């Protein structure tokens, strides 16, 4: 298929499951929304998704309907083929593919004339399509630029890659980011311990939950608030303790506002986090943050005062919680962070991304 015409547009292709909706979003949707909200190219951007609900305001969203491709090739590849059909008459100058290297390889087979940007939000070696060195070299050859949400992911991608400066120059880091907010004083904060994320073992939730139950019995003025979709493992436990409150899924702005008014946040991941969005949002909100140091979390922790746990178990989390609960001075110390002069501000991140786009659009 030969694509004859090129438009001065940027097409963003999230994974099929991402709905780019305030009612139903994943971490990739939030990343796309945040990094492009104030882009100087926003009027050129179109988000290609399977629209099932109201999308984020201020963006041009294009529906990619389900077709027979989805049945024949699976959801993500079907989504990619339907996208290619939509842009057949006029291909965008840049196609930005998020977290689906197989889609990038598929699009590269067609003479669209577009420059391909691929974004990794997860470990490149966890994808079947780029776990092998051969596939990653194909990605390098066929993509104009490759972006990672942490240096940890970039290093994983580079495992076994020859030290070729030209190829390696395609690799870039574009972090998740936040808009720095005015924090409230520690005296005005509620005595809340907050966990935000999946209620999964890889996130350390089972260990945290055990420690939280123990600590909450000893300190009757404190409450534990858990934000994350309830699963069958914890549904029966959600009403067992009056001061451990399960909030299920909430909008991102609601969670950020809740964090801002709370005293302590815990990020107890036991797996190698690709980045650590919850960690940077907790730090930005002014909570005293207890964090593991796995994967991309280490890159965030080195810029801030966080209570780092190099070993995650029931005892270490319990001791850390007790330390912060019993000392207002300790909470004040670990709450006193400023995101403004770090690489994690959205203004810097958007500007960096736009610089890469400028080289192609101008």
Beta strands, then each sheet from edge to edge (+ up, - down):
strand 1: 6-13
strand 2: 45-49
strand 3: 60-63
strand 4: 91-98
strand 5: 115-120
strand 6: 145-148
strand 7: 171-173
strand 8: 190-196
strand 9: 223-227
strand 10: 244-248
strand 11: 262-267
strand 12: 288-292
strand 13: 307-309
sheet 1: 3+ 2+ 1+ 4+ 5+ 6+ 7+
sheet 2: 10+ 9+ 8+ 11+ 12+ 13+
end
